[in-house]
Amino acid sequence: MTIKKRGLDGMRRRDVLALTQGLIGAVSLGACFGATPSHAAPITFTEASCGDKSLANQKILVAYASKYGSTGGVAEAIGQALCRKGATVDILLMKNVTDLSAYQGVVVGSPVYMGKWLPEAVDFMKSHAEVLRRIPLACFLVCMTLHEPTPENMAKALAYLDPVLKAVPDIKPVGLGAFAGALDYSHLSWATKQIMKSKGSPEGDFRDWKAIRAWAEASALANPVRLGAAASHWRHGA
Ligand SMILES: Cc1cc2nc3c(=O)[nH]c(=O)nc-3n(C[C@H](O)[C@H](O)[C@H](O)COP(=O)(O)O)c2cc1C
């Protein structure tokens, strides 16, 4: 009987070859599906405050989630509009918010990814439910469905909030907003870019600042008198 010996040198060569092929495969897969391209534009997440800090009884929080920063711009426009109406506003990434006790009203916003608010935003609503059902709350979303702001697309966009509201049934927002967002292909992997193109999501910044400001100014949170009355009603009534 002859025993076939596997040459050690042959093994090493095969191992090295397999390892090299594996590495090349992993790097290509990353480039296609996961990794952020190295030429991506910088991402900034706005955080700011505005208004007269002495008006402590009209303090509003605009808390937002975001992956690529465009929702922060919407949150800031909402906050600035509320400040012009006389409120004091903190605009913060929700991951940096721990306590809502300083606020008489809250606005919570998230972009839509794969038809849903970011999980972080739903978790925020759940973990602060005790406070959010007692003070006036408005919710908004940012999405590319509204790059064409038809009535049908508005209805479709607002429906993205249905599962959120179902997840916290005892919270009744005083306002719901849906706004067009921004999409920068330089942040996306090749495969994600193809998916977005196939879904008809064009690249560009479609944020409609006039519509965002109009929504904020018309919101119950924009009226300090109504806000004070609503907060007191919520606190003492329900
Ligand atoms: C991977 C991916 C999935 C998305 N899914 C949706 C979607 O299901 N519906 C939609 O209307 N917009 C969708 N969008 C668009 C985003 O909601 C939009 O670009 C938003 O402005 C991103 O907000 P951000 O910059 O704060 O992360 C998607 C964008 C990406 C990159």
The ligand as a Gaussian input file, in Angstrom:
#p B3LYP/6-31G(d) Opt

LIG

0 1
 C      -30.068000      52.620000       2.306000
 C      -31.146000      53.671000       2.252000
 C      -32.474000      53.303000       2.402000
 C      -33.493000      54.267000       2.331000
 N      -34.796000      53.873000       2.448000
 C      -35.788000      54.777000       2.223000
 C      -37.154000      54.374000       2.215000
 O      -37.503000      53.218000       2.449000
 N      -38.096000      55.308000       1.941000
 C      -37.777000      56.620000       1.671000
 O      -38.673000      57.412000       1.388000
 N      -36.476000      57.046000       1.740000
 C      -35.494000      56.157000       1.998000
 N      -34.182000      56.567000       2.028000
 C      -33.855000      57.995000       1.925000
 C      -33.525000      58.624000       3.289000
 O      -34.644000      58.591000       4.145000
 C      -33.068000      60.078000       3.067000
 O      -31.898000      60.057000       2.280000
 C      -32.831000      60.846000       4.359000
 O      -32.704000      62.219000       4.065000
 C      -31.599000      60.347000       5.107000
 O      -31.501000      61.018000       6.350000
 P      -30.101000      61.211000       7.127000
 O      -29.160000      61.955000       6.174000
 O      -30.445000      62.053000       8.316000
 O      -29.601000      59.853000       7.512000
 C      -33.159000      55.632000       2.134000
 C      -31.807000      56.007000       2.005000
 C      -30.806000      55.038000       2.051000
 C      -29.374000      55.455000       1.890000

